[in-house]
Amino acid sequence: MSIARSFYNTAVYTEHYLGMRWPVAIWRSVLEQAIKDIVEGPAAYELRDCPDLREKEKLQLEIRAAAEHWVEDDGEEPRRFRWVCLQLGLDPSAVRRSIEERKTT
């Protein structure tokens, strides 16, 4: 097997494409989107394909619940909330408190 082909079967390749080396700007955007989904609800464009009001409301709740679940998760593996916060130099507890404060206003 060539060196190039064997690379695609390594942990390095997996880490690269699963987020270990993504730019910080991308992780900042992921965190910002999760916060918006929790505090403001999903953007209108995310719901545009739902003509039925009940389906739209259901999708809004599902998106918000998924974002809340991600933020509540304490896992430290790549792509998890705590890991993203640490990559951005943020305290996960402080981010969670900020989200809670914004939800109540």
Stockholm file with secondary structure:
# STOCKHOLM 1.0

chainA/1-105         MSIARSFYNTAVYTEHYLGMRWPVAIWRSVLEQAIKDIVEGPAAYELRDCPDLREKEKLQLEIRAAAEHWVEDDGEEPRRFRWVCLQLGLDPSAVRRSIEERKTT
#=GR chainA/1-105 SS CCHHHHHTTSHHHHHHHTTTTCCHHHHHHHHHHHHHHHHTCSCHHHHTTCCSHHHHHHHHHHHHHHHHHHHHCCCCSTTSHHHHHHHTTCCHHHHHHHHHHHHHC
#=GC SS_cons         CCHHHHHTTSHHHHHHHTTTTCCHHHHHHHHHHHHHHHHTCSCHHHHTTCCSHHHHHHHHHHHHHHHHHHHHCCCCSTTSHHHHHHHTTCCHHHHHHHHHHHHHC
//
